[in-house]
Amino acid sequence: MEVKLSKTLEEIHKLFVGLEKDSKDGGFDGQLLEELINLIASLEKTEDPILKKLSRYKDSLTPTMTLKHFSTIAVPFERYLKKSLTDDDFLISSTDRDHLVTPRTHLHFIIDNMRSAFNVGSIFRTADTLGAQKIWLTGYTPTPHQIQVEKAALGSTLVMEWENKTFQDCIRELKSKNFKIIALETSTNAKDISLDFDVESPTAFLIGNERFGLDKDQLELADEIRRIPTYGVKNSLNAAVAAAIAGYEWRKQLAEVQHVL
């Protein structure tokens, strides 16, 4: 990659990071936003077909856009520049079993518009340890085709069934199979994670974007909303950590029911 183009891409990334960090919904630094738009527009003159395609995003950046809309546009640029989280470099592998201890259970995870490949890989690893059946990847959630997902998953993408679908199609298919959709969110009307689940019914935990969570229309499609209590300044957990806590609480209740039966 030529030096000038490389500098342009680095500057685009810096502007995305700076504007996202310093802006609030409906308020962006006009001068910096205009500079970002001009730099993105300049990509149209490159020979790289991917960058030509990315240049079209210049028309989607407006002073009145929401912060969520802005962050969504930033994702493909981050991925092109490979600016993903690198925490997976510090994960330590251990000796795994060569077979399942018990059959996989009727538990699924739906991951919608998750930005971090590390978080997605972590949920794959968690889902496998839970003996879950399947993971659904919707929106712009990265798939195991991205090396960062595979690295964080530590091989669990090879044993976990997964599918990439639109959010609406995913929900429609799961509901047709009588799955209970449980959204993990900090909503005021959410039920505590420790309350009883209907563990005998097939269940899918729905997890949204790390920063913005789930939209109102998505929550309305869920059968129930659960929250994980917090006791510090922060009112929510990392998305992958939340998935693990919810999954293990559900699995614990399933074991209790099976013991009684």
C-alpha positions in Angstrom: 0.0 0.0 0.0 1.5 3.4 -1.0 2.5 5.7 1.8 0.0 8.5 1.0 -2.9 6.1 1.0 -1.8 4.4 4.2 -1.6 7.8 5.9 -5.1 8.7 4.7 -6.5 5.5 6.1 -4.8 6.0 9.4 -6.2 9.5 9.6 -9.7 8.2 8.8 -9.4 5.8 11.7 -8.2 8.5 14.1 -11.1 10.7 13.1 -13.6 7.9 13.6 -12.1 7.2 17.1 -12.0 10.8 18.1 -15.5 11.8 16.9 -17.0 8.7 18.5 -15.3 9.4 21.8 -16.1 13.1 22.0 -19.6 13.2 20.5 -23.0 12.7 21.8 -26.2 11.8 19.9 -27.0 14.7 17.5 -23.8 16.5 18.1 -20.5 16.2 16.2 -17.6 18.6 15.6 -18.5 20.0 12.3 -14.9 20.7 11.1 -13.7 17.2 12.0 -16.7 15.6 10.5 -16.2 17.5 7.2 -12.5 16.4 7.2 -13.6 12.8 7.7 -16.1 13.0 4.9 -13.5 14.5 2.5 -11.0 11.8 3.3 -13.5 9.0 2.8 -14.5 10.6 -0.5 -10.9 10.6 -1.7 -10.9 6.8 -1.5 -13.0 6.8 -4.6 -9.9 7.5 -6.7 -8.0 4.5 -5.5 -7.6 1.2 -7.4 -8.7 -0.9 -4.5 -12.3 -2.1 -5.1 -13.0 -2.4 -1.4 -11.9 1.2 -0.7 -14.0 2.4 -3.7 -17.0 0.7 -2.0 -16.1 2.2 1.4 -15.9 5.7 -0.2 -19.7 5.6 -0.7 -20.2 6.0 3.1 -19.4 9.7 2.7 -23.1 10.3 1.8 -24.2 8.5 5.0 -22.3 10.8 7.4 -24.4 13.8 8.4 -24.2 16.3 11.3 -27.6 15.1 12.6 -27.0 11.3 12.6 -27.1 9.4 15.8 -24.0 8.2 17.5 -25.1 4.6 16.9 -25.4 5.3 13.1 -22.0 6.8 13.2 -20.5 3.8 15.0 -22.1 1.4 12.5 -20.3 3.2 9.6 -17.0 3.0 11.5 -17.0 -0.8 11.6 -16.1 -1.7 8.0 -13.2 0.8 8.1 -11.9 -0.7 11.4 -12.0 -4.1 9.8 -10.2 -3.0 6.7 -7.5 -1.6 8.8 -7.5 -4.6 11.1 -8.0 -2.4 14.2 -9.6 -5.2 16.2 -9.0 -6.0 19.8 -5.9 -7.9 20.5 -6.7 -9.3 23.9 -6.9 -12.8 22.3 -3.1 -12.7 22.0 -3.0 -13.2 25.8 -5.3 -16.2 26.1 -3.7 -19.4 27.2 -4.7 -22.7 25.7 -5.0 -25.8 27.8 -5.7 -29.5 27.1 -9.3 -30.0 26.0 -11.4 -33.0 25.9 -11.7 -34.9 22.6 -15.4 -35.5 23.0 -18.5 -34.0 24.7 -19.2 -35.1 28.2 -22.9 -34.8 27.7 -25.1 -34.2 24.6 -25.6 -30.6 23.6 -28.7 -29.0 25.1 -31.5 -26.9 23.6 -29.7 -23.6 24.2 -28.8 -21.0 21.5 -27.2 -17.6 21.5 -28.1 -14.8 19.1 -25.4 -12.1 18.7 -26.6 -9.0 17.0 -24.4 -6.1 15.7 -21.6 -7.0 18.0 -18.5 -5.0 17.1 -15.7 -6.9 18.8 -14.3 -10.0 17.2 -12.8 -10.9 20.6 -16.2 -10.8 22.3 -17.8 -13.0 19.6 -14.9 -15.5 19.9 -15.4 -15.5 23.7 -19.1 -16.3 23.4 -18.3 -19.2 21.0 -15.9 -20.5 23.7 -18.5 -20.0 26.4 -21.3 -21.6 24.3 -19.2 -24.7 23.8 -18.4 -25.1 27.5 -22.1 -24.8 28.2 -22.9 -27.6 25.7 -25.1 -25.2 23.8 -26.4 -26.2 20.3 -25.9 -23.2 18.1 -24.9 -19.5 17.7 -26.7 -17.1 15.4 -24.7 -14.1 14.0 -26.8 -11.2 12.8 -26.2 -7.6 11.6 -22.6 -6.7 11.2 -21.4 -9.2 13.9 -18.0 -10.7 12.7 -18.1 -14.4 11.8 -15.5 -17.1 12.4 -14.1 -16.3 8.9 -12.3 -13.5 10.7 -9.1 -14.7 12.3 -9.6 -12.6 15.5 -12.8 -14.5 16.2 -11.1 -17.9 15.7 -8.2 -16.8 17.9 -10.4 -15.8 20.8 -12.6 -18.9 20.4 -9.6 -21.2 20.7 -11.0 -23.8 18.3 -14.6 -23.8 19.5 -15.8 -22.4 16.2 -14.9 -25.8 14.7 -17.3 -27.7 17.1 -20.1 -25.1 17.5 -22.8 -24.9 14.9 -23.3 -21.4 13.8 -25.3 -19.5 11.1 -25.2 -16.0 9.7 -28.7 -14.5 9.0 -30.6 -11.3 9.2 -32.0 -10.6 12.6 -35.6 -10.9 11.5 -35.1 -14.2 9.7 -33.3 -15.6 12.8 -36.1 -14.6 15.2 -38.7 -15.9 12.7 -37.0 -19.3 12.4 -36.4 -19.8 16.2 -40.0 -18.8 17.0 -41.3 -21.3 14.4 -39.4 -23.9 16.5 -41.0 -22.7 19.7 -37.8 -21.2 21.1 -38.2 -18.7 24.0 -36.2 -15.6 23.1 -34.6 -14.0 26.2 -33.0 -10.6 25.7 -30.1 -9.6 28.0 -30.5 -5.9 28.7 -30.4 -3.3 31.5 -34.0 -2.3 30.8 -36.0 -1.1 33.9 -38.7 -3.7 33.3 -36.2 -6.6 33.0 -36.4 -9.6 35.4 -33.5 -10.6 37.5 -31.3 -13.2 35.9 -31.6 -15.5 39.0 -35.4 -15.9 38.7 -36.7 -19.2 37.3 -36.3 -19.9 33.6 -38.6 -22.2 31.6 -35.5 -24.5 31.1 -37.6 -27.3 29.6 -38.3 -25.1 26.6 -35.7 -24.5 23.9 -34.1 -21.1 24.8 -32.1 -18.5 22.9 -30.3 -15.7 24.7 -30.2 -12.4 22.6 -27.2 -10.2 23.1 -26.8 -6.8 21.4 -24.1 -4.3 20.6 -21.5 -3.7 23.4 -22.2 0.0 23.6 -25.8 0.5 22.4 -27.4 -2.8 23.4 -30.7 -3.8 21.8 -33.2 -1.6 20.1 -36.8 -1.2 21.4 -38.3 -3.1 18.4 -35.9 -6.0 19.1 -36.9 -6.1 22.8 -40.5 -6.3 21.8 -39.8 -9.4 19.8 -38.3 -11.1 22.9 -40.4 -13.3 25.2 -38.8 -11.8 28.2 -35.9 -9.5 29.2 -33.4 -10.4 31.9 -30.8 -8.2 33.6 -27.7 -9.0 35.6 -27.5 -7.0 38.8 -24.4 -4.8 39.2 -23.2 -3.1 42.4 -20.6 -0.6 41.2 -20.5 2.6 39.2 -21.0 0.8 35.9 -24.6 -0.5 35.3 -23.7 -3.2 32.8 -21.2 -5.9 32.1 -19.0 -6.8 29.1 -21.3 -8.5 26.5 -19.3 -11.8 26.5 -19.3 -11.8 30.4 -23.0 -11.3 30.4 -23.6 -14.1 28.0 -21.5 -16.4 30.3 -23.4 -15.5 33.5 -26.8 -15.9 31.8 -25.8 -19.2 30.2 -24.5 -20.7 33.4 -27.5 -19.6 35.4 -29.8 -21.2 32.8 -27.6 -24.4 32.8 -27.6 -24.5 36.6 -31.4 -24.3 36.7 -31.6 -27.0 34.0 -29.5 -29.3 36.1 -31.7 -28.7 39.1 -34.9 -29.6 37.1 -33.2 -32.7 35.7 -32.2 -33.8 39.2 -35.7 -33.5 40.4 -37.1 -35.5 37.5 
